[in-house]
């Protein structure tokens, strides 16, 4: 279990991946996959995971056979999908393992939240020193410029209305990416933490930490989420009244945000350029590249930059079949939480999270927790002697 978390922290989107040699990272990844496979085979309780593995293997064997990509490029992508399935099997093997993973997840992100909030306040008030840090000196492929604190991590500076404000990135490459995980935690907190008070605290802490990233993607989603929750609660007459009164107000706020200096925090201009590059590649597709893609890294080769949108990038590089398969897979895993599924769909237009082990771990926990929760409720008389002695989703926080 410890090795698994070491692997997660050594990979993207954590900046530690730039400090860990590729050979060591690959060795850790191989060890994690082999151990997870051995545990799955030992317990033999992973049911349909066999089917997922067979399907994934068949799909990715097609790429080198059809000549749309090389074996080396496919392996990294294939390993991440196998990692997800094997971790799901690992979590199914024991309720205590699932409980431990949730506790570690909550404790880890609580710590990251505190560091983000302290860093934001410390930089804004100049009470905590930060030094200039050109990350390209560490990794030439990561041309980020930060203000750095050895304990609190990194900050990306922006000017807003003439005032310099720091967007907290912490120990993840971009503020927008760490913002995604704060939003993720807001959506799963009430499901993973049985105690309502603790769940609210964890949710609010992630909400506050998310604001320190000043991520427009996250802020727009959180506003929509809160707006929907408040708007569509109560009796029908009250809902109709709230919709008629608040809709113009919300529309005005959104219009102001889109036309004001707030959008300097957005990377929309850069995303439009990347989208145009993707459209140029798609326009030259034939039936083979349409179905199986143009190969991993084709955008970098043709335009000197990647495609940040996960949905478009998968379609361009790996083709329509892979896109449909991944969409179906994540829809199955997150069907229990419609808001989380919508959140993933929303963010997949702006970021590529699908290849981050920490993201895959979160999805695996969410899926197995929902299945275990349903199973226990349906068969409680068989497995649970009392309601308090074996409450699966109770987490001490």
ROVEX-894031 format. One record per residue (C-alpha): residue in three letters; x, y, z. Coordinates in nm, 3 decimals, decimal comma, always signed. Layout:
BEGIN
<rogu "ALA" <X Y Z>> ...
This chain:
BEGIN
<rogu "UNK" <+0,000 +0,000 +0,000>> <rogu "UNK" <+0,283 +0,239 +0,088>> <rogu "UNK" <+0,451 +0,165 -0,246>> <rogu "UNK" <+0,128 +0,252 -0,427>> <rogu "UNK" <+0,110 +0,595 -0,265>> <rogu "UNK" <+0,479 +0,654 -0,336>> <rogu "UNK" <+0,408 +0,580 -0,702>> <rogu "UNK" <+0,111 +0,818 -0,706>> <rogu "UNK" <+0,317 +1,103 -0,560>> <rogu "UNK" <+0,606 +1,039 -0,802>> <rogu "UNK" <+0,387 +1,089 -1,110>> <rogu "UNK" <+0,209 +1,378 -1,280>> <rogu "UNK" <+0,060 +1,616 -1,186>> <rogu "UNK" <+0,298 +1,640 -0,888>> <rogu "UNK" <+0,618 +1,831 -0,961>> <rogu "UNK" <+0,812 +1,552 -0,789>> <rogu "UNK" <+0,800 +1,365 -1,121>> <rogu "UNK" <+1,064 +1,609 -1,248>> <rogu "UNK" <+1,298 +1,512 -0,964>> <rogu "UNK" <+1,251 +1,133 -0,975>> <rogu "UNK" <+1,452 +0,955 -1,248>> <rogu "UNK" <+1,236 +0,794 -1,514>> <rogu "UNK" <+1,401 +0,455 -1,456>> <rogu "UNK" <+1,310 +0,462 -1,085>> <rogu "UNK" <+0,955 +0,576 -1,158>> <rogu "UNK" <+0,906 +0,298 -1,414>> <rogu "UNK" <+1,044 +0,043 -1,167>> <rogu "UNK" <+0,801 +0,159 -0,898>> <rogu "UNK" <+0,512 +0,150 -1,146>> <rogu "UNK" <+0,602 -0,204 -1,253>> <rogu "UNK" <+0,628 -0,318 -0,892>> <rogu "UNK" <+0,290 -0,164 -0,805>> <rogu "UNK" <+0,119 -0,330 -1,102>> <rogu "UNK" <+0,272 -0,671 -1,026>> <rogu "UNK" <+0,182 -0,655 -0,656>> <rogu "UNK" <-0,172 -0,537 -0,731>> <rogu "UNK" <-0,210 -0,818 -0,985>> <rogu "UNK" <-0,086 -1,074 -0,732>> <rogu "UNK" <-0,333 -0,951 -0,469>> <rogu "UNK" <-0,618 -0,960 -0,719>> <rogu "UNK" <-0,531 -1,317 -0,820>> <rogu "UNK" <-0,501 -1,420 -0,456>> <rogu "UNK" <-0,841 -1,291 -0,348>> <rogu "UNK" <-1,010 -1,366 -0,681>> <rogu "UNK" <-1,291 -1,122 -0,594>> <rogu "UNK" <-1,276 -0,874 -0,876>> <rogu "UNK" <-1,553 -1,010 -1,096>> <rogu "UNK" <-1,588 -0,805 -1,410>> <rogu "UNK" <-1,237 -0,661 -1,376>> <rogu "UNK" <-1,123 -0,954 -1,590>> <rogu "UNK" <-1,347 -0,833 -1,869>> <rogu "UNK" <-1,216 -0,477 -1,841>> <rogu "UNK" <-0,853 -0,599 -1,859>> <rogu "UNK" <-0,921 -0,818 -2,161>> <rogu "UNK" <-1,097 -0,532 -2,341>> <rogu "UNK" <-0,822 -0,280 -2,260>> <rogu "UNK" <-0,549 -0,522 -2,371>> <rogu "UNK" <-0,726 -0,602 -2,698>> <rogu "UNK" <-0,782 -0,233 -2,772>> <rogu "UNK" <-0,423 -0,129 -2,714>> <rogu "UNK" <-0,275 -0,421 -2,905>> <rogu "UNK" <-0,454 -0,280 -3,209>> <rogu "UNK" <-0,247 +0,042 -3,213>> <rogu "UNK" <+0,096 -0,107 -3,301>> <rogu "UNK" <-0,058 -0,377 -3,520>> <rogu "UNK" <-0,241 -0,119 -3,732>> <rogu "UNK" <+0,066 +0,105 -3,733>> <rogu "UNK" <-0,104 +0,406 -3,575>> <rogu "UNK" <+0,144 +0,419 -3,287>> <rogu "UNK" <+0,457 +0,260 -3,144>> <rogu "UNK" <+0,464 +0,002 -2,866>> <rogu "UNK" <+0,663 +0,229 -2,631>> <rogu "UNK" <+0,409 +0,513 -2,655>> <rogu "UNK" <+0,116 +0,279 -2,608>> <rogu "UNK" <+0,261 +0,104 -2,302>> <rogu "UNK" <+0,251 +0,411 -2,075>> <rogu "UNK" <-0,111 +0,480 -2,166>> <rogu "UNK" <-0,204 +0,112 -2,130>> <rogu "UNK" <-0,036 +0,087 -1,788>> <rogu "UNK" <-0,249 +0,368 -1,648>> <rogu "UNK" <-0,572 +0,194 -1,751>> <rogu "UNK" <-0,447 -0,135 -1,604>> <rogu "UNK" <-0,353 +0,052 -1,285>> <rogu "UNK" <-0,711 +0,174 -1,249>> <rogu "UNK" <-0,862 -0,173 -1,291>> <rogu "UNK" <-0,613 -0,342 -1,059>> <rogu "UNK" <-0,662 -0,081 -0,786>> <rogu "UNK" <-1,037 -0,135 -0,811>> <rogu "UNK" <-0,977 -0,506 -0,761>> <rogu "UNK" <-0,743 -0,432 -0,471>> <rogu "UNK" <-1,004 -0,216 -0,298>> <rogu "UNK" <-1,269 -0,482 -0,348>> <rogu "UNK" <-1,047 -0,736 -0,172>> <rogu "UNK" <-1,099 -0,591 +0,175>> <rogu "UNK" <-1,321 -0,334 +0,340>> <rogu "UNK" <-1,034 -0,240 +0,572>> <rogu "UNK" <-0,814 -0,165 +0,272>> <rogu "UNK" <-1,084 +0,063 +0,130>> <rogu "UNK" <-1,129 +0,232 +0,468>> <rogu "UNK" <-0,754 +0,291 +0,498>> <rogu "UNK" <-0,732 +0,439 +0,148>> <rogu "UNK" <-1,013 +0,683 +0,227>> <rogu "UNK" <-0,850 +0,790 +0,553>> <rogu "UNK" <-0,515 +0,848 +0,379>> <rogu "UNK" <-0,689 +1,041 +0,101>> <rogu "UNK" <-0,873 +1,267 +0,347>> <rogu "UNK" <-0,568 +1,331 +0,566>> <rogu "UNK" <-0,345 +1,403 +0,265>> <rogu "UNK" <-0,580 +1,651 +0,100>> <rogu "UNK" <-0,662 +1,818 +0,430>> <rogu "UNK" <-0,289 +1,888 +0,471>> <rogu "UNK" <-0,264 +2,019 +0,114>> <rogu "UNK" <-0,566 +2,245 +0,177>> <rogu "UNK" <-0,407 +2,399 +0,485>> <rogu "UNK" <-0,081 +2,458 +0,300>> <rogu "UNK" <-0,266 +2,627 +0,012>> <rogu "UNK" <-0,462 +2,860 +0,239>> <rogu "UNK" <-0,151 +2,955 +0,439>> <rogu "UNK" <+0,048 +3,012 +0,118>> <rogu "UNK" <-0,223 +3,235 -0,032>> <rogu "UNK" <-0,257 +3,450 +0,280>> <rogu "UNK" <+0,118 +3,455 +0,343>> <rogu "UNK" <+0,199 +3,573 -0,010>> <rogu "UNK" <-0,083 +3,828 -0,021>> <rogu "UNK" <+0,021 +3,983 +0,312>> <rogu "UNK" <+0,398 +3,938 +0,251>> <rogu "UNK" <+0,427 +3,771 +0,591>> <rogu "UNK" <+0,584 +3,458 +0,442>> <rogu "UNK" <+0,888 +3,481 +0,212>> <rogu "UNK" <+0,871 +3,342 -0,142>> <rogu "UNK" <+1,161 +3,336 -0,386>> <rogu "UNK" <+1,164 +3,345 -0,766>> <rogu "UNK" <+1,185 +2,995 -0,915>> <rogu "UNK" <+1,226 +2,911 -1,285>> <rogu "UNK" <+1,113 +2,549 -1,303>> <rogu "UNK" <+1,259 +2,510 -1,649>> <rogu "UNK" <+1,600 +2,495 -1,478>> <rogu "UNK" <+1,486 +2,164 -1,323>> <rogu "UNK" <+1,287 +2,028 -1,615>> <rogu "UNK" <+1,330 +2,188 -1,957>> <rogu "UNK" <+0,995 +2,046 -2,064>> <rogu "UNK" <+0,811 +2,227 -1,785>> <rogu "UNK" <+0,858 +2,596 -1,852>> <rogu "UNK" <+0,679 +2,729 -1,542>> <rogu "UNK" <+0,778 +3,036 -1,347>> <rogu "UNK" <+0,686 +3,029 -0,977>> <rogu "UNK" <+0,729 +3,211 -0,651>> <rogu "UNK" <+0,854 +2,932 -0,429>> <rogu "UNK" <+0,851 +2,847 -0,060>> <rogu "UNK" <+1,025 +2,527 +0,046>> <rogu "UNK" <+0,740 +2,430 +0,282>> <rogu "UNK" <+0,429 +2,572 +0,116>> <rogu "UNK" <+0,518 +2,500 -0,244>> <rogu "UNK" <+0,473 +2,721 -0,550>> <rogu "UNK" <+0,262 +3,019 -0,647>> <rogu "UNK" <+0,186 +3,155 -0,994>> <rogu "UNK" <+0,161 +3,533 -0,986>> <rogu "UNK" <-0,100 +3,736 -1,173>> <rogu "UNK" <-0,200 +4,102 -1,167>> <rogu "UNK" <-0,564 +4,185 -1,111>> <rogu "UNK" <-0,685 +4,545 -1,106>> <rogu "UNK" <-0,326 +4,653 -1,054>> <rogu "UNK" <-0,271 +4,424 -0,754>> <rogu "UNK" <-0,038 +4,126 -0,771>> <rogu "UNK" <-0,214 +3,812 -0,648>> <rogu "UNK" <-0,072 +3,463 -0,613>> <rogu "UNK" <-0,251 +3,160 -0,754>> <rogu "UNK" <-0,156 +2,864 -0,539>> <rogu "UNK" <-0,019 +2,562 -0,725>> <rogu "UNK" <+0,145 +2,397 -0,423>> <rogu "UNK" <+0,338 +2,089 -0,532>> <rogu "UNK" <+0,131 +2,036 -0,847>> <rogu "UNK" <+0,231 +2,190 -1,180>> <rogu "UNK" <-0,069 +2,420 -1,233>> <rogu "UNK" <-0,325 +2,594 -1,009>> <rogu "UNK" <-0,606 +2,475 -1,234>> <rogu "UNK" <-0,510 +2,111 -1,185>> <rogu "UNK" <-0,491 +2,125 -0,806>> <rogu "UNK" <-0,820 +2,314 -0,820>> <rogu "UNK" <-0,976 +2,013 -0,991>> <rogu "UNK" <-0,894 +1,790 -0,695>> <rogu "UNK" <-1,035 +2,041 -0,446>> <rogu "UNK" <-1,361 +2,035 -0,639>> <rogu "UNK" <-1,348 +1,655 -0,654>> <rogu "UNK" <-1,320 +1,641 -0,276>> <rogu "UNK" <-1,616 +1,875 -0,231>> <rogu "UNK" <-1,832 +1,636 -0,434>> <rogu "UNK" <-1,725 +1,314 -0,259>> <rogu "UNK" <-1,687 +1,434 +0,101>> <rogu "UNK" <-2,045 +1,363 +0,212>> <rogu "UNK" <-2,031 +1,015 +0,063>> <rogu "UNK" <-1,692 +0,914 +0,197>> <rogu "UNK" <-1,720 +1,062 +0,546>> <rogu "UNK" <-2,008 +0,928 +0,754>> <rogu "UNK" <-2,002 +1,198 +1,020>> <rogu "UNK" <-2,197 +1,493 +0,877>> <rogu "UNK" <-2,004 +1,756 +1,072>> <rogu "UNK" <-1,665 +1,621 +0,963>> <rogu "UNK" <-1,788 +1,594 +0,605>> <rogu "UNK" <-1,900 +1,959 +0,605>> <rogu "UNK" <-1,566 +2,069 +0,747>> <rogu "UNK" <-1,370 +1,876 +0,486>> <rogu "UNK" <-1,595 +2,008 +0,208>> <rogu "UNK" <-1,563 +2,368 +0,325>> <rogu "UNK" <-1,187 +2,334 +0,365>> <rogu "UNK" <-1,153 +2,214 +0,005>> <rogu "UNK" <-1,389 +2,489 -0,112>> <rogu "UNK" <-1,171 +2,753 +0,058>> <rogu "UNK" <-0,850 +2,598 -0,075>> <rogu "UNK" <-1,002 +2,587 -0,422>> <rogu "UNK" <-1,057 +2,962 -0,414>> <rogu "UNK" <-0,684 +3,015 -0,347>> <rogu "UNK" <-0,609 +2,871 -0,693>> <rogu "UNK" <-0,823 +3,144 -0,855>> <rogu "UNK" <-0,911 +2,884 -1,117>> <rogu "UNK" <-1,194 +3,018 -1,332>> <rogu "UNK" <-1,289 +2,663 -1,429>> <rogu "UNK" <-1,336 +2,565 -1,064>> <rogu "UNK" <-1,502 +2,890 -0,958>> <rogu "UNK" <-1,758 +2,874 -1,241>> <rogu "UNK" <-1,841 +2,514 -1,153>> <rogu "UNK" <-1,875 +2,583 -0,780>> <rogu "UNK" <-2,100 +2,882 -0,849>> <rogu "UNK" <-2,317 +2,670 -1,078>> <rogu "UNK" <-2,323 +2,387 -0,824>> <rogu "UNK" <-2,431 +2,614 -0,537>> <rogu "UNK" <-2,673 +2,800 -0,761>> <rogu "UNK" <-2,842 +2,476 -0,867>> <rogu "UNK" <-2,860 +2,341 -0,511>> <rogu "UNK" <-3,017 +2,658 -0,376>> <rogu "UNK" <-3,235 +2,730 -0,676>> <rogu "UNK" <-3,404 +2,393 -0,709>> <rogu "UNK" <-3,482 +2,324 -0,345>> <rogu "UNK" <-3,822 +2,378 -0,186>> <rogu "UNK" <-4,176 +2,384 -0,321>> <rogu "UNK" <-4,252 +2,435 -0,690>> <rogu "UNK" <-4,380 +2,789 -0,640>> <rogu "UNK" <-4,069 +2,886 -0,444>> <rogu "UNK" <-3,844 +2,731 -0,711>> <rogu "UNK" <-4,024 +2,922 -0,989>> <rogu "UNK" <-3,992 +3,248 -0,795>> <rogu "UNK" <-3,621 +3,194 -0,730>> <rogu "UNK" <-3,555 +3,107 -1,094>> <rogu "UNK" <-3,734 +3,418 -1,222>> <rogu "UNK" <-3,557 +3,650 -0,976>> <rogu "UNK" <-3,207 +3,505 -0,966>> <rogu "UNK" <-3,149 +3,397 -1,328>> <rogu "UNK" <-3,100 +3,757 -1,457>> <rogu "UNK" <-2,867 +3,830 -1,164>> <rogu "UNK" <-2,654 +3,522 -1,229>> <rogu "UNK" <-2,645 +3,595 -1,603>> <rogu "UNK" <-2,522 +3,949 -1,529>> <rogu "UNK" <-2,249 +3,820 -1,297>> <rogu "UNK" <-2,130 +3,568 -1,557>> <rogu "UNK" <-2,129 +3,832 -1,833>> <rogu "UNK" <-1,929 +4,069 -1,613>> <rogu "UNK" <-1,680 +3,795 -1,526>> <rogu "UNK" <-1,628 +3,703 -1,890>> <rogu "UNK" <-1,570 +4,064 -1,995>> <rogu "UNK" <-1,362 +4,182 -1,700>> <rogu "UNK" <-1,003 +4,146 -1,582>> <rogu "UNK" <-1,105 +3,830 -1,403>> <rogu "UNK" <-1,042 +3,643 -1,727>> <rogu "UNK" <-0,670 +3,721 -1,709>> <rogu "UNK" <-0,659 +3,423 -1,475>> <rogu "UNK" <-0,806 +3,208 -1,749>> <rogu "UNK" <-0,600 +3,028 -2,011>> <rogu "UNK" <-0,883 +3,053 -2,266>> <rogu "UNK" <-0,668 +3,222 -2,533>> <rogu "UNK" <-0,409 +2,947 -2,516>> <rogu "UNK" <-0,680 +2,680 -2,526>> <rogu "UNK" <-0,830 +2,832 -2,840>> <rogu "UNK" <-0,492 +2,808 -3,015>> <rogu "UNK" <-0,461 +2,443 -2,912>> <rogu "UNK" <-0,816 +2,375 -3,028>> <rogu "UNK" <-0,740 +2,522 -3,371>> <rogu "UNK" <-0,438 +2,291 -3,396>> <rogu "UNK" <-0,658 +1,993 -3,307>> <rogu "UNK" <-0,916 +2,090 -3,569>> <rogu "UNK" <-0,643 +2,105 -3,835>> <rogu "UNK" <-0,532 +1,751 -3,746>> <rogu "UNK" <-0,889 +1,618 -3,740>> <rogu "UNK" <-0,959 +1,774 -4,081>> <rogu "UNK" <-0,685 +1,554 -4,231>> <rogu "UNK" <-0,809 +1,230 -4,074>> <rogu "UNK" <-0,872 +0,916 -4,278>> <rogu "UNK" <-1,088 +0,627 -4,160>> <rogu "UNK" <-0,796 +0,459 -3,979>> <rogu "UNK" <-0,682 +0,770 -3,789>> <rogu "UNK" <-1,045 +0,858 -3,718>> <rogu "UNK" <-1,098 +0,523 -3,543>> <rogu "UNK" <-0,753 +0,466 -3,389>> <rogu "UNK" <-0,598 +0,813 -3,377>> <rogu "UNK" <-0,292 +0,985 -3,517>> <rogu "UNK" <-0,052 +0,865 -3,247>> <rogu "UNK" <+0,048 +0,997 -2,906>> <rogu "UNK" <+0,228 +1,331 -2,929>> <rogu "UNK" <+0,110 +1,418 -3,281>> <rogu "UNK" <+0,009 +1,769 -3,171>> <rogu "UNK" <+0,354 +1,836 -3,030>> <rogu "UNK" <+0,514 +1,713 -3,350>> <rogu "UNK" <+0,296 +1,927 -3,577>> <rogu "UNK" <+0,232 +2,239 -3,372>> <rogu "UNK" <+0,491 +2,244 -3,096>> <rogu "UNK" <+0,224 +2,225 -2,824>> <rogu "UNK" <-0,009 +1,968 -2,677>> <rogu "UNK" <-0,388 +1,960 -2,668>> <rogu "UNK" <-0,502 +2,038 -2,314>> <rogu "UNK" <-0,859 +1,913 -2,357>> <rogu "UNK" <-0,876 +1,545 -2,259>> <rogu "UNK" <-1,173 +1,465 -2,482>> <rogu "UNK" <-1,025 +1,626 -2,792>> <rogu "UNK" <-0,676 +1,494 -2,720>> <rogu "UNK" <-0,796 +1,134 -2,686>> <rogu "UNK" <-0,993 +1,166 -3,008>> <rogu "UNK" <-0,697 +1,315 -3,199>> <rogu "UNK" <-0,423 +1,089 -3,062>> <rogu "UNK" <-0,605 +0,762 -2,984>> <rogu "UNK" <-0,918 +0,779 -3,200>> <rogu "UNK" <-1,295 +0,754 -3,167>> <rogu "UNK" <-1,298 +0,393 -3,045>> <rogu "UNK" <-1,073 +0,470 -2,747>> <rogu "UNK" <-1,268 +0,786 -2,667>> <rogu "UNK" <-1,598 +0,595 -2,663>> <rogu "UNK" <-1,448 +0,315 -2,455>> <rogu "UNK" <-1,302 +0,551 -2,193>> <rogu "UNK" <-1,625 +0,750 -2,184>> <rogu "UNK" <-1,824 +0,430 -2,126>> <rogu "UNK" <-1,580 +0,308 -1,859>> <rogu "UNK" <-1,586 +0,625 -1,651>> <rogu "UNK" <-1,963 +0,657 -1,694>> <rogu "UNK" <-2,000 +0,309 -1,541>> <rogu "UNK" <-1,762 +0,387 -1,256>> <rogu "UNK" <-1,925 +0,720 -1,167>> <rogu "UNK" <-2,291 +0,651 -1,244>> <rogu "UNK" <-2,361 +0,652 -0,868>> <rogu "UNK" <-2,265 +1,020 -0,840>> <rogu "UNK" <-2,416 +1,224 -1,123>> <rogu "UNK" <-2,256 +1,547 -1,007>> <rogu "UNK" <-1,912 +1,389 -1,004>> <rogu "UNK" <-1,969 +1,245 -1,351>> <rogu "UNK" <-2,079 +1,585 -1,479>> <rogu "UNK" <-1,777 +1,746 -1,309>> <rogu "UNK" <-1,539 +1,505 -1,482>> <rogu "UNK" <-1,707 +1,566 -1,818>> <rogu "UNK" <-1,689 +1,943 -1,764>> <rogu "UNK" <-1,319 +1,941 -1,668>> <rogu "UNK" <-1,222 +1,701 -1,946>> <rogu "UNK" <-1,275 +1,985 -2,192>> <rogu "UNK" <-0,998 +2,185 -2,022>> <rogu "UNK" <-0,749 +1,945 -1,864>> <rogu "UNK" <-0,611 +1,594 -1,908>> <rogu "UNK" <-0,662 +1,412 -1,582>> <rogu "UNK" <-0,711 +1,060 -1,716>> <rogu "UNK" <-0,341 +0,965 -1,701>> <rogu "UNK" <-0,275 +1,094 -1,346>> <rogu "UNK" <-0,247 +0,800 -1,101>> <rogu "UNK" <-0,383 +1,019 -0,819>> <rogu "UNK" <-0,694 +1,088 -1,028>> <rogu "UNK" <-0,735 +0,719 -1,114>> <rogu "UNK" <-0,697 +0,632 -0,745>> <rogu "UNK" <-0,975 +0,878 -0,657>> <rogu "UNK" <-1,204 +0,729 -0,921>> <rogu "UNK" <-1,130 +0,376 -0,797>> <rogu "UNK" <-1,212 +0,471 -0,437>> <rogu "UNK" <-1,535 +0,644 -0,545>> <rogu "UNK" <-1,649 +0,344 -0,750>> <rogu "UNK" <-1,564 +0,072 -0,497>> <rogu "UNK" <-1,710 +0,275 -0,211>> <rogu "UNK" <-2,040 +0,304 -0,396>> <rogu "UNK" <-2,049 -0,069 -0,474>> <rogu "UNK" <-1,950 -0,173 -0,122>> <rogu "UNK" <-2,202 +0,067 +0,026>> <rogu "UNK" <-2,483 -0,075 -0,188>> <rogu "UNK" <-2,376 -0,434 -0,112>> <rogu "UNK" <-2,372 -0,378 +0,263>> <rogu "UNK" <-2,711 -0,207 +0,265>> <rogu "UNK" <-2,864 -0,490 +0,066>> <rogu "UNK" <-2,713 -0,773 +0,272>> <rogu "UNK" <-2,667 -0,607 +0,611>> <rogu "UNK" <-2,837 -0,889 +0,799>> <rogu "UNK" <-2,578 -1,135 +0,669>> <rogu "UNK" <-2,260 -0,935 +0,724>> <rogu "UNK" <-2,332 -0,673 +0,989>> <rogu "UNK" <-2,418 -0,771 +1,345>> <rogu "UNK" <-2,503 -0,412 +1,436>> <rogu "UNK" <-2,533 -0,078 +1,263>> <rogu "UNK" <-2,231 +0,066 +1,445>> <rogu "UNK" <-1,994 -0,231 +1,460>> <rogu "UNK" <-1,932 -0,247 +1,087>> <rogu "UNK" <-2,024 +0,082 +0,918>> <rogu "UNK" <-1,816 +0,061 +0,603>> <rogu "UNK" <-1,817 +0,425 +0,500>> <rogu "UNK" <-1,736 +0,564 +0,843>> <rogu "UNK" <-1,406 +0,747 +0,839>> <rogu "UNK" <-1,239 +0,891 +1,145>> <rogu "UNK" <-1,120 +1,239 +1,050>> 
